[in-house]
Amino acid sequence: MFEILGKTNIDFMGKRNIAFVFSGVLVLLGVLAVIQISRGAANLGIDFAGGTAVQLKFDHPIRIDAARKALESHGLANAELQEFVDENKILIRIKTATTIEEKVADRVVAVFSTEFPTNKFVVNSSTEIGPTVGHKLQQDALIAILVSFVGIILYIAARFEFRFGVAAAIATFHDVLAVLGGFYILDREITLLVVTALLTLAGYSMTDTVVVFDRIRENLRVRRRDDIQTVINNGINQVLSRTIVTSLTVVLVLIPLTLAGGEVLHDFSLALLCGVIIGTYSSIFVASPLLLIWPGGPGRLLKRA
């Protein structure tokens, strides 16, 4: 394995209190985001809030301000428009509590047919989701995240032992809340793709944490006379280069996807990018310190290793 740092001797556990304060802020933001999402006060996509998304492809370029003005004049002032200049496309998203029978997509098509009769267009895609379906998707997304955490605890409890599983699940929960809180503060739209990114992040975070835990467990077995804090620090330092190289490889892929991947992939890749960075941090500064402060003291951890 290529080592970009060489042999390090960083006292990670000595900085755990500072890390806990920082992580506490991230978790509080995440909890705030969850509360606001449950109240419907966050920037929810039409997947969860209900609404309509229509993508139109025109024969000739169309100005985004003219399109917005046309929609507003026909009572669709809450429309969000995205322009694809090179392809003469416009994506119109309208969040609404109306029922799906109202066919908002048909209203949108009628507006452009009336206001721009000389600029022919075709409907590339049209999606309408009612508020009842959106609420059901919110519940399903929450269940999927909770099931993933239970799976993480069971897997690591079987691979190591229960305390390792709980520590990994807490760290993963921390990562998901941190990313969710960041999206809420930045007023980014929370969609099913973002939830998909959060579940992907949970898997990545667990994998990274398992690598760190595996080395710590090995050191606990062969270095029983060493102080438990020293053993954990040594374990993290020994896999630090591997952890950074792996995370950096993923980051180098996600950066261009975030910057040039288009609107569809932007929020997904942004959530993963933030999640990989936070997940790498949590494996070192959240999951590992939790082993040190486990109820019963570090001596019990050493005894069971």
N, C-alpha and C positions, 0 to 999 in steps of 0.2 A: 504494500500500500504506500502510495506516494505521501511523504510527510512534508507538509508545507511549514510546520512550526518546529519540527524536531522535538527534542525532549523538553518538556515544560514542567514547572513545579509551582503551579498557581494554587493559592489557598482559596478555592471556591467556597468551601464551607464557612470560612471566616467572613465572607461577604453575604451570607444567607439572609441576614436581617434586612440589609438594604434591598436585596432581591425580593424579599417577602413584601416589603412596603410597596415596591414598584408593581409587583404582581397583584397586590391587593387593589391598587388603583385600576388596573386593567380588568380585574374581575368585577369591581363595582360598576364600571362602565358597561360591562357585558350584562350584568343583572339589570341595570337601567334599560338597556336595549331590549331585553326579554320582556320586561314589564310594559314598555311602550309598544312593542310588537303585539303583545296580548291585548292591549287596549286599542289597537289599530291606529296608533299615533305615529308609527314609524313610516319610513318611505318604503312601503310594501309594493312589490310588483303586482301586475295583474294576476299572476299565478295565485297570490294569496288574498289580494284585495278585491278581485273580480274586475273585469273590464274587457277591453277590446284592443287587439293589435292588428293593424292592417299594413301591409307593405305593397306599395304601388310602384310600377316601373313605367316611366313616361317615354314617349318618342323623342322629346326635346327636353333640355334642362328646365327646371322650374325653381323659382326663388323660394327659399324657405319662409321668408317673411310674408310673401304673397300667399303661400299655402296656409300659414297660420291665420292670417287675416280672413281668408275665405272660410275657414272652419269657425272662427269666432263669430263671424256674421251670421252663421247658421246655428248658433247656440252650442257650439262645441269648444268653449273657451278653455277648458281644462286639458286640452290635448297636448301631448308631448311629441315633438317632431324631431326626427333625426334624418339628416341628409346624406346620401351616398352620391357625391358629386360626379365621380367618373362613370357611374352606372345609371345616372338619371333616376335614382330611386329615392323614395321617401318612406320612412317607417313612422306610422302614426300610432301612438299608444294613448288610450283614453281609459282612465280609471273611473269606474262608475258603479253605483249600487243598483243600477237598473237590472231588470231581468233579461235573460238571454233572448226572450222572445222579441224584444224591441229591435234586435238586429242593428246595433250601432254601426256595424261594418257597412251595411247597406246605406245608411245615412252618409257615411264618409265618402263612399263611392259616388253617391248622388251629388254631393257638394262639389267634388272635383269635375264631375261630368258637366255640371251647370256652370261653374266658374271658369273652367278652362276647356271650352268645347273644341278648340283647335289643336290642343295638345293631347293626343290619344294616349291611353295608358291601359295596362293590364294589371290585374290583382295577382301578385306573386304569392301572397299568403294572407290568410285571415284567421284569427283566433278570437273566440269570445268565451269568457269564463264568468259564470254567475257567482255572486257573493257566497252562496251556500257551498259551491264547489271549492271556492277559495278558502273558506273556513275549514273544510274537510282536509284540504292540502296542508294547511297549517298544523292541524292535529297529526296528520300522517308524518310530516317532517319532524315534529317533536318526538314522536314515538320512535322513528328511525334513529335519531340521535341517542335517545335513552337506551335503546336496544344495543347500539354499538358500544356504549360505555359498559353495559353489563357483560357483553362479550369480551371486552378488553380485560375486565377484572377476572373473569373466569379463565381466560387464556393464560394470563400472566400468573394467576394463582396456581394453575396447574404446572406452568413452566418453572416457576420459582416457588413462591409461597404467597399467602394471602396479603401480607403487608406490602409486598412488591406490587401486587395487583392493584391495591387501593391507591398506592402512591402514583402509579402510572395512570390510573383513571382520573385522579385529581388533576394531574398535570395536563392530561388531554382535555378535560373539562375546562381548565384554565385557558388553554389555547383557543378552544372554540369560542368561549365567552370574550376573549380578548379581540379576536377578529370581528365577532359580531358587534362588540362595542365600538370598534373602530369604524365599521361601516355605518353605524347609527350616527356617530359624531360627525362623520364626513357627509352624512345625508345621502349615502349611496343606496341605490335601490336593492332591496332584498328579494331575490327571486329563487326559483327552484334550482337554478344553476349555482347560486351562492350556497344553498344548502348542500348541493352535491360536492362543492369545494370543501365545505366544512367536514363532511363525512370522509372525503379523501384525506384531508388534513389529519383527522383522528387516526387514520391508519398509518400515515407517515410519522406522526408524533410517537405513536406506540412503538413503531419499529426502531426509531432512534433511541427511545428510552430503554428498550430491551437490550440494545447493544451496550449501553452504559451500565445497566444493571448486571448484565452477564459478566462484565469485567470486575465490577465491585464484588459480586458473589465469589468469583475465583480468588480475588485477593483476600476476602474474608476467610477462606479456607486455608490458605497457605501462609498468611501473615497474622496469626492469632495473637501474637505478642504486641503488635503495633496498636496504637491508639485508633479507635474506630473512625474518628474524623480524618486521620491521616490515611487510613485505608481507602476511604471514599474519595478523598482528594487524589490519591495516586491512581485509582481506577479511572476517574474522569480524565486526568492528564494523559493517561496511556492511550485513550481512544479519542483524544481531542482532535488530532490531525484527521483521523478517519471521519469524525463527525463533521468537521468543517469542509473537508473535501466533498463529502456526499451532499451536504446542504448547498455548497457553492455550485455543484454540478446542476442541481435542480433549479437554483436561482438563475443561472445563466440561460436556462431554457425559458423560464417564466418571464424574465424581463422583456425580451422581444415580443412575447405573446401579449404582455400587458400594454406595451407601447404601440404595437402595430398589428395586433391580432383582430382588430375590428370590434364593433360594439358588442357582438354576441359573446365573444370570448373575454372581453376586457375585465368585467367584474369577477368572472370565474378565475382568471389567471391572477388578478389582483388579490383576491382572497387567499389563493394558494401561496402567492409570494409572501404576503404578510404572515400567513400561517407557518410556512417553512422557517422563517426567521424566528418567530415566537416559539415554535416547537423546538428548535435547536436550543434556544435559551432555556426553555422550561425543563428539558431533559437534564440540564446541568444545575440550574438554580431553583427548581421547584421539586421535581421528582426525587432527586438525590438527597436534598436536605430533609425531605419528609421521612426518609429512612433513619436519619440521625435523630429526629425528634419523636420517633415512634413511641407510643405509650409503653412503658416498661423499661425505657432507657436503652442506650446503644449496646449495653452489655447483653441484653436479651437477643438483639439482632446478631451479635457475634456468636453467641451460644448456639443459635439455630442454624448458622451458616454451614 
